Amino acid sequence: MTSQSRLAGLLREGRFVVTAELSSSDSADPEATWRQAEVLRGSVDAINCTDNTGA
């Protein structure tokens, strides 16, 4: 049995989804990015956190 993500389930149901993109910090510590994501909790269905933002 394959499990699906919450996002995949919403899309499969034909629901309108809201996503957000966050830029990760230059630090190796993920806490700053987690804090940014927490602010969006309940407002978005999925978050994409990009890497190599300084490249």
C-alpha positions as CSV (number, residue, x, y, z in Angstrom):
1,M,0.0,0.0,0.0
2,T,1.4,3.4,-1.0
3,S,0.8,6.3,1.2
4,Q,0.2,9.7,-0.4
5,S,0.9,13.1,0.9
6,R,-1.8,15.5,2.1
7,L,-1.1,17.7,-1.0
8,A,-1.5,14.7,-3.4
9,G,-4.8,13.8,-1.8
10,L,-6.1,17.3,-2.1
11,L,-5.1,17.5,-5.8
12,R,-6.6,14.1,-6.5
13,E,-9.9,15.3,-5.0
14,G,-9.8,18.3,-7.4
15,R,-9.5,20.8,-4.6
16,F,-7.9,24.2,-5.0
17,V,-4.7,24.3,-3.1
18,V,-2.5,27.1,-1.8
19,T,1.2,26.7,-1.7
20,A,4.1,29.0,-0.5
21,E,7.8,29.1,-1.2
22,L,10.3,29.8,1.5
23,S,14.0,30.6,1.0
24,S,16.2,28.7,3.4
25,S,18.6,30.6,5.5
26,D,22.3,30.6,4.9
27,S,22.8,28.9,8.3
28,A,23.0,25.1,8.8
29,D,20.5,25.5,11.6
30,P,17.0,24.9,10.2
31,E,15.2,26.8,13.1
32,A,14.8,30.1,11.2
33,T,13.1,28.3,8.3
34,W,10.9,26.3,10.7
35,R,9.8,29.6,12.3
36,Q,8.9,31.0,8.8
37,A,6.9,27.9,8.0
38,E,5.0,28.0,11.4
39,V,3.7,31.4,10.5
40,L,2.0,29.9,7.5
41,R,0.5,27.0,9.3
42,G,-3.3,26.8,8.6
43,S,-3.0,29.3,5.7
44,V,-1.4,27.0,3.1
45,D,-1.7,23.4,2.0
46,A,2.0,22.9,1.2
47,I,5.4,24.7,1.5
48,N,8.3,24.4,-0.8
49,C,11.6,25.3,0.8
50,T,14.3,26.1,-1.8
51,D,17.9,25.4,-1.3
52,N,21.0,27.1,-2.7
53,T,19.4,30.5,-2.6
54,G,22.8,32.1,-2.7
55,A,23.9,30.3,-5.9
